């Protein structure tokens, strides 16, 4: 195979920023000055259709997302929008804020592998590492982790940030000793924003003089400030989602849950994602941060910004939990009832919580006189598969075969830090299997093992990408140290999971994984439905255009040709 050279990117894109963020009144007609970016993780395009229009068997037939339905009346609805592939949260978020594919950004999963990095100095909270590193020496290659395991203390909502209040997680929560080490840079830690190989809208907007703020589920997602780091964010808030559940004084959800006491104390309290109710309390922390930002305050409301941010937003986790969870304490099952995405009772409450929260954002924007000058973008980092509950096959739990990583690890092809047979964090397998080999030259031999061992696990080998079929959309693994040697996408509904608490997963390439909501709304828009295929990568240049900034300030626009979304009419911004 002909090897392709990796594109060398300039990170000094300030010269391409173009028009600086205008500082005159928000009441200037026809001018977008703020973008509220919301990722409702897991929300499919069909979910928006159902909840905005109503289903006869749910909520007495009335729409169960009235706030979203109202935004749709002055919104452009892209019904064929696709996430990144893989559809994991880390590449999904990175695609939205950079406009780049994994080939450009180097981000494939929150737990992945890099051939040119070494392991962390100390073991992460999830068991990754430690790994040796010698400055200037040839790298050993190691699993990379950018999730809760790199927190100082992942059991704490604040991630263990020194001197932080109960929920105040952020960049200070990251333990540099738990980050991958770069032997080519003196074995210095590779921070999340350094791991992403391109620039983001937060950096570009900051360089144009704008105010920037973001809230997400892990301190690791400070990656949105790539490549320059936290200085590109006027405010960042990341209470740890996989921390122990604790009472949250003075926190109440719009659905009426008082979080001053744990609402679901009989659930597994080792993570907020283990309960349909507790997750709403967690998300409410970020909702409150967004409301404070609308008011020009910092995330906890204890300080002030230079005004309402020009780009700000958050991710919702509640819907994803509602789609996946089988709650162990009382066997309550979320998810859908059928293939047309009729929500279960538990999932319905998560839709209602998200919608009520969005209603609160709209109300506060109107109260502050900012609604007309704000573009609201609602999309998702990933979907969830399968929608149809009858299609879910947890391969390991069901005992119907061996996962691809286990097959290849048994044959000696998988690096130790990626091996499911060791004591480390293990392979990258959800409803996709990303496989990095000890030696890329052995790819054909590894694929032969997969193809020659179908047996009862044949359903788990839906499609295998390697060689030319992989190189079409990704870089050559022998050139790019981040590219997997093999990607296995199983048949729809199959996950490489032994969990008894899940009934869906994401990460893969299936329609239910990737076809997500994408709604752009502003009072100056006329309702429109776009059926052309688009990608969440197009959100980033569209946001820049909306704010009057040249989209080509993004490396992804110049290198990969990422285009502004079609049908967006933003008068006064050209």
Secondary structure, DSSP 8 states (H G I E B T S, - for coil): ----------S-GGGG--S----S-TTSTT---EEEEEEETT-BHHHHHHHHH--TTSGGGS-S-HHHHHHHTTEEEETTEE--SS--HHHHHHHHHH---HHHH----SEEEETT-B--SS--TTS-------TTS----EEEE-SGGGBS-TTSTTTT-TT--TT--SGGGB-GGGS-EEGGGTTEE--HHHHS-S--HHHHHHHTT--BEEE-SSGGGGGGGTTT-GGG-SEEE---TTS-----TT-B-TTS-BTTS-TTTTS-TT-GGG-TTHHHHHHHHHHHHHHHHHTTB-TTSSSB-SSS-SEEEEEE-HHHHHHHBB-TTT--B-SBSSTT--B-HHHHHHHHHHHHHHHHHHHHHHHTT-STTEEEEEE-S---B-SSGGG-EEHHHHT----HHHHHHHTT-B-GGG-TTSSSS--EESSSEEE-BS-GGGHHHHHHHHHT--GGGGGG-SEEE-THHHHTTS--TTT-TTS-SEEEE-STTEE----SSBS-B-SS-SHHHHBB--EEE-TT---EEE-S-EETTHHHHHHHHHTT--GGGSHHHHHH-----TT---TT--
